[in-house]
């Protein structure tokens, strides 16, 4: 990266972002509502993930972040071959890794010299990809990593310049390549990336994407950390099978995506041409069909090799899938569900108070941003309560309560303003995740009073949000 990078990037961000309102005015009126977009995405059923980037030229998914662009040299690159392979499997959409965790951009970006135009290829791979897949009638989606180890966008070192660079790159991708139905984001709010939704503010990025392309779905691959019963920080609930994430095929009620590589890794490895790929019959009968029946689309990764072509064994497997499976049309209608939560949780890591609880399930566990820990009321308490304390009056208009299990049956929520508790709402929502949206109020505390329950209640997380509406 040259020394003028951050200066140039800042200027670019200002120029690109100034144009976003005009783009929004052109496309916003025709944009379908989010539930319709979610249904349309799920109706596509099956797609191709394409991990192709500078890691392709290593034998690892995580390469040296200072690797020279000179190694990116796919001499036979043919995105038309990829698209025809996806067509042979009856896939309806695809998703390409425009930038992975090591920060190399495979489009003609003006934000950094660390890109494909400074490689021996000198061709805009994103441009060739979207053109090739559209020519086959396949919807082109894009993948983008927030974690960027080359440009030092990593935990503990996030600056405002870094956020502006992310926004400038997303602006390029969502301005210069036509309609993008979905953006899959990775490397954000995951235990291994450790970049929180506060360090790179989720709502700011989300609203930029929706301003540029209101019909573009935002999917965070790491959203499986959040409860399966609600959409939090994503428009589509995502599950990575290889990371041990599992969707419930019996109880899922949300629009979802599950991803898996056809080979045993995401990026191409030297063993791929001779090592057996996953069995096409298993992929169709054990994954694709059952997932579609659970409101879940399946995206299967086919990694191009160092020539820029998909290997013969992978091509044969994709063709075999297409012979045994076809998209039979729309899936069942998605059940009604709450709109995604995208805002900062102002209750996170705030002080708490509660009625008597077990020492190993104290109240602080309900605001620790960890859904694997919880405040648990002691079983002898007849009128449990839990409260969050702010250091000043805060504005908020949404509360999300995630129970440990389904035990709370009736409850009241109150807020503390001007020295007095005021009633906010009365609830009887027996879902594990109880999301309440209301007119904005201001208070220094907020609490739940639990009036009826069948067993001692526990709360994994008590979230408080001030949503922009």
Order of alpha helices (4+ residues) and beta strands (2+ residues): alpha-alpha-alpha-beta-alpha-beta-alpha-beta-alpha-beta-alpha-beta-beta-beta-alpha-beta-alpha-beta-beta-beta-beta-beta-beta-beta
